[in-house]
């Protein structure tokens, strides 16, 4: 029965994918998944109105992500998640090495101020002062062979992706949207230890995509499932109009 329901919501899953690919900005994240004990990946692409759990395919737009290497190779505009970088800086602030700890505290503060600019756009003077402090802090540790130096070189590699949210309306400074969308999948994996087949994988990606999109649309998932299943067994087309509504 589960696989029949999976087929029943396949049109919804495909419609969600089409809608997501029309969005100019998308958040992406991933978590480990297991099929018959073998490592796979469960990926999410989400925006303010849709979420679908599959690879990006032919979508082109502004990506909001963490620093995972695959995403850092994105050829279009990308906003690096500042929350991840702030957590890393705070970790350095707890170092036993006083110099690294000092760097971590200062960098966490500067990145936090950068993130706050999403809610309070900076004046020209404020931006210049912040940028001068930030680049000075970076230059102090750029050649270091310690953890601070490694972190600085990572920042240098993502420099163009740190403040896209200031330049482009609708871009967020963190990847919290994708992380929230992926949370249900993470909990599912912890309880079930994954799936046993490709059909199981299809069920996971389809039902999680539908659930998240219903949540974003303010619709209860169960009635949508009932309507989709009834349409499937009667050979009718399900109601997909609500997916395209904003």
LUMDO-581921 format. One record per residue (C-alpha): residue number from 1; residue in one letter; x, y, z. Coordinates in steps of 0.5 Angstrom, whole numbers, plus 500, padded with zeros to 3 digits. Example, Ala and Ser with C-alpha at 12.3 -4.5 7.8 and 13.67 -1.06 7.14 Angstrom:
<node 1; 'A'; <525; 491; 516>>,
<node 2; 'S'; <527; 498; 514>>,
***
This chain:
<node 1; 'X'; <500; 500; 500>>,
<node 2; 'X'; <506; 505; 502>>,
<node 3; 'X'; <508; 504; 495>>,
<node 4; 'X'; <502; 506; 492>>,
<node 5; 'X'; <501; 512; 496>>,
<node 6; 'X'; <508; 514; 493>>,
<node 7; 'X'; <506; 513; 486>>,
<node 8; 'X'; <499; 517; 488>>,
<node 9; 'X'; <504; 523; 490>>,
<node 10; 'X'; <509; 523; 485>>,
<node 11; 'X'; <505; 528; 481>>,
<node 12; 'X'; <506; 533; 487>>,
<node 13; 'X'; <513; 531; 488>>,
<node 14; 'X'; <514; 533; 480>>,
<node 15; 'X'; <510; 539; 481>>,
<node 16; 'X'; <514; 541; 487>>,
<node 17; 'X'; <520; 540; 483>>,
<node 18; 'X'; <518; 545; 477>>,
<node 19; 'X'; <516; 550; 482>>,
<node 20; 'X'; <523; 550; 486>>,
<node 21; 'X'; <526; 550; 479>>,
<node 22; 'X'; <523; 557; 478>>,
<node 23; 'X'; <525; 560; 484>>,
<node 24; 'X'; <531; 565; 484>>,
<node 25; 'X'; <534; 563; 490>>,
<node 26; 'X'; <534; 556; 493>>,
<node 27; 'X'; <537; 554; 500>>,
<node 28; 'X'; <541; 547; 500>>,
<node 29; 'X'; <543; 542; 505>>,
<node 30; 'X'; <544; 535; 505>>,
<node 31; 'X'; <545; 529; 511>>,
<node 32; 'X'; <547; 522; 510>>,
<node 33; 'X'; <542; 516; 509>>,
<node 34; 'X'; <543; 509; 508>>,
<node 35; 'X'; <540; 504; 503>>,
<node 36; 'X'; <541; 497; 506>>,
<node 37; 'X'; <547; 500; 510>>,
<node 38; 'X'; <550; 503; 504>>,
<node 39; 'X'; <552; 510; 505>>,
<node 40; 'X'; <548; 515; 501>>,
<node 41; 'X'; <546; 522; 501>>,
<node 42; 'X'; <539; 526; 502>>,
<node 43; 'X'; <539; 533; 499>>,
<node 44; 'X'; <534; 538; 500>>,
<node 45; 'X'; <533; 544; 496>>,
<node 46; 'X'; <528; 549; 499>>,
<node 47; 'X'; <526; 556; 499>>,
<node 48; 'X'; <520; 560; 502>>,
<node 49; 'X'; <515; 556; 498>>,
<node 50; 'X'; <517; 550; 496>>,
<node 51; 'X'; <522; 544; 498>>,
<node 52; 'X'; <524; 538; 494>>,
<node 53; 'X'; <529; 532; 496>>,
<node 54; 'X'; <533; 531; 490>>,
<node 55; 'X'; <539; 534; 486>>,
<node 56; 'X'; <539; 541; 483>>,
<node 57; 'X'; <539; 538; 476>>,
<node 58; 'X'; <538; 544; 471>>,
<node 59; 'X'; <536; 549; 476>>,
<node 60; 'X'; <540; 556; 475>>,
<node 61; 'X'; <540; 561; 481>>,
<node 62; 'X'; <543; 564; 487>>,
<node 63; 'X'; <545; 558; 492>>,
<node 64; 'X'; <545; 559; 500>>,
<node 65; 'X'; <549; 553; 503>>,
<node 66; 'X'; <554; 551; 508>>,
<node 67; 'X'; <561; 550; 505>>,
<node 68; 'X'; <561; 543; 503>>,
<node 69; 'X'; <566; 543; 497>>,
<node 70; 'X'; <560; 541; 492>>,
<node 71; 'X'; <557; 547; 493>>,
<node 72; 'X'; <563; 552; 493>>,
<node 73; 'X'; <564; 550; 486>>,
<node 74; 'X'; <557; 553; 484>>,
<node 75; 'X'; <558; 557; 478>>,
<node 76; 'X'; <552; 562; 479>>,
<node 77; 'X'; <552; 567; 485>>,
<node 78; 'X'; <552; 563; 492>>,
<node 79; 'X'; <551; 566; 499>>,
<node 80; 'X'; <555; 562; 504>>,
<node 81; 'X'; <552; 560; 511>>,
<node 82; 'X'; <554; 565; 516>>,
<node 83; 'X'; <551; 561; 522>>,
<node 84; 'X'; <556; 555; 520>>,
<node 85; 'X'; <562; 560; 520>>,
<node 86; 'X'; <560; 564; 526>>,
<node 87; 'X'; <560; 557; 530>>,
<node 88; 'X'; <567; 555; 527>>,
<node 89; 'X'; <569; 562; 530>>,
<node 90; 'X'; <566; 560; 537>>,
<node 91; 'X'; <569; 554; 537>>,
<node 92; 'X'; <576; 557; 536>>,
<node 93; 'X'; <575; 562; 541>>,
<node 94; 'X'; <575; 556; 546>>,
<node 95; 'X'; <582; 554; 544>>,
<node 96; 'X'; <587; 553; 549>>,
<node 97; 'X'; <592; 557; 545>>,
<node 98; 'X'; <590; 564; 547>>,
<node 99; 'X'; <592; 567; 540>>,
<node 100; 'X'; <587; 563; 537>>,
<node 101; 'X'; <582; 564; 542>>,
<node 102; 'X'; <583; 571; 541>>,
<node 103; 'X'; <582; 571; 534>>,
<node 104; 'X'; <576; 566; 534>>,
<node 105; 'X'; <572; 571; 539>>,
<node 106; 'X'; <574; 577; 534>>,
<node 107; 'X'; <572; 573; 528>>,
<node 108; 'X'; <565; 571; 531>>,
<node 109; 'X'; <564; 578; 533>>,
<node 110; 'X'; <565; 581; 526>>,
<node 111; 'X'; <561; 575; 523>>,
<node 112; 'X'; <556; 576; 527>>,
<node 113; 'X'; <555; 584; 526>>,
<node 114; 'X'; <555; 582; 518>>,
<node 115; 'X'; <550; 577; 519>>,
<node 116; 'X'; <546; 583; 523>>,
<node 117; 'X'; <546; 587; 517>>,
<node 118; 'X'; <541; 583; 514>>,
<node 119; 'X'; <536; 586; 519>>,
<node 120; 'X'; <539; 593; 519>>,
<node 121; 'X'; <542; 595; 512>>,
<node 122; 'X'; <549; 598; 513>>,
<node 123; 'X'; <551; 605; 512>>,
<node 124; 'X'; <557; 607; 507>>,
<node 125; 'X'; <561; 609; 513>>,
<node 126; 'X'; <559; 603; 518>>,
<node 127; 'X'; <560; 598; 512>>,
<node 128; 'X'; <567; 601; 511>>,
<node 129; 'X'; <569; 601; 518>>,
<node 130; 'X'; <567; 593; 518>>,
<node 131; 'X'; <570; 591; 512>>,
<node 132; 'X'; <577; 595; 515>>,
<node 133; 'X'; <576; 591; 521>>,
<node 134; 'X'; <575; 584; 518>>,
<node 135; 'X'; <580; 585; 512>>,
<node 136; 'X'; <585; 587; 518>>,
<node 137; 'X'; <583; 581; 522>>,
<node 138; 'X'; <584; 576; 516>>,
<node 139; 'X'; <591; 579; 514>>,
<node 140; 'X'; <594; 578; 521>>,
<node 141; 'X'; <593; 570; 520>>,
<node 142; 'X'; <593; 569; 513>>,
<node 143; 'X'; <599; 566; 513>>,
<node 144; 'X'; <598; 562; 519>>,
<node 145; 'X'; <599; 554; 520>>,
<node 146; 'X'; <595; 554; 525>>,
<node 147; 'X'; <587; 553; 526>>,
<node 148; 'X'; <586; 560; 525>>,
<node 149; 'X'; <590; 560; 519>>,
<node 150; 'X'; <586; 555; 516>>,
<node 151; 'X'; <580; 558; 518>>,
<node 152; 'X'; <582; 565; 514>>,
<node 153; 'X'; <584; 561; 508>>,
<node 154; 'X'; <577; 558; 508>>,
<node 155; 'X'; <574; 565; 509>>,
<node 156; 'X'; <579; 568; 503>>,
<node 157; 'X'; <576; 562; 498>>,
<node 158; 'X'; <569; 564; 500>>,
<node 159; 'X'; <570; 572; 500>>,
<node 160; 'X'; <565; 573; 494>>,
<node 161; 'X'; <560; 569; 498>>,
<node 162; 'X'; <560; 572; 504>>,
<node 163; 'X'; <555; 578; 503>>,
<node 164; 'X'; <551; 577; 497>>,
<node 165; 'X'; <545; 578; 502>>,
<node 166; 'X'; <547; 585; 502>>,
<node 167; 'X'; <547; 586; 495>>,
<node 168; 'X'; <541; 582; 492>>,
<node 169; 'X'; <534; 582; 495>>,
<node 170; 'X'; <531; 576; 498>>,
<node 171; 'X'; <537; 572; 499>>,
<node 172; 'X'; <538; 570; 507>>,
<node 173; 'X'; <545; 570; 510>>,
<node 174; 'X'; <544; 563; 513>>,
<node 175; 'X'; <542; 556; 511>>,
<node 176; 'X'; <537; 555; 517>>,
<node 177; 'X'; <531; 554; 512>>,
<node 178; 'X'; <534; 548; 509>>,
<node 179; 'X'; <537; 546; 515>>,
<node 180; 'X'; <529; 546; 518>>,
<node 181; 'X'; <527; 543; 512>>,
<node 182; 'X'; <532; 537; 513>>,
<node 183; 'X'; <531; 536; 520>>,
<node 184; 'X'; <525; 531; 519>>,
<node 185; 'X'; <529; 527; 514>>,
<node 186; 'X'; <535; 527; 520>>,
<node 187; 'X'; <530; 524; 525>>,
<node 188; 'X'; <527; 519; 520>>,
<node 189; 'X'; <534; 516; 519>>,
<node 190; 'X'; <536; 516; 526>>,
<node 191; 'X'; <529; 512; 528>>,
<node 192; 'X'; <529; 507; 521>>,
<node 193; 'X'; <537; 507; 520>>,
<node 194; 'X'; <535; 508; 512>>,
<node 195; 'X'; <531; 504; 507>>,
<node 196; 'X'; <532; 498; 504>>,
<node 197; 'X'; <530; 499; 496>>,
<node 198; 'X'; <530; 504; 491>>,
<node 199; 'X'; <522; 504; 492>>,
<node 200; 'X'; <524; 506; 499>>,
<node 201; 'X'; <528; 512; 497>>,
<node 202; 'X'; <523; 514; 493>>,
<node 203; 'X'; <518; 514; 498>>,
<node 204; 'X'; <522; 518; 503>>,
<node 205; 'X'; <524; 524; 498>>,
<node 206; 'X'; <516; 524; 496>>,
<node 207; 'X'; <513; 524; 502>>,
<node 208; 'X'; <518; 529; 506>>,
<node 209; 'X'; <518; 534; 500>>,
<node 210; 'X'; <510; 534; 500>>,
<node 211; 'X'; <510; 534; 508>>,
<node 212; 'X'; <515; 540; 508>>,
<node 213; 'X'; <511; 544; 502>>,
<node 214; 'X'; <504; 543; 506>>,
<node 215; 'X'; <508; 546; 512>>,
<node 216; 'X'; <510; 552; 508>>,
<node 217; 'X'; <503; 553; 505>>,
<node 218; 'X'; <500; 552; 511>>,
<node 219; 'X'; <496; 546; 509>>,
<node 220; 'X'; <495; 540; 513>>,
<node 221; 'X'; <498; 534; 510>>,
<node 222; 'X'; <493; 528; 511>>,
<node 223; 'X'; <488; 531; 507>>,
<node 224; 'X'; <492; 532; 501>>,
<node 225; 'X'; <495; 525; 502>>,
<node 226; 'X'; <487; 522; 502>>,
<node 227; 'X'; <485; 526; 496>>,
<node 228; 'X'; <492; 524; 492>>,
<node 229; 'X'; <490; 517; 494>>,
<node 230; 'X'; <483; 517; 492>>,
<node 231; 'X'; <485; 521; 485>>,
<node 232; 'X'; <490; 515; 484>>,
<node 233; 'X'; <485; 509; 485>>,
<node 234; 'X'; <480; 513; 481>>,
<node 235; 'X'; <485; 514; 475>>,
<node 236; 'X'; <484; 522; 476>>,
<node 237; 'X'; <489; 528; 476>>,
<node 238; 'X'; <490; 530; 483>>,
<node 239; 'X'; <489; 537; 485>>,
<node 240; 'X'; <496; 541; 484>>,
<node 241; 'X'; <494; 548; 484>>,
<node 242; 'X'; <495; 549; 491>>,
<node 243; 'X'; <503; 548; 490>>,
<node 244; 'X'; <503; 554; 485>>,
<node 245; 'X'; <500; 559; 490>>,
<node 246; 'X'; <504; 564; 493>>,
***
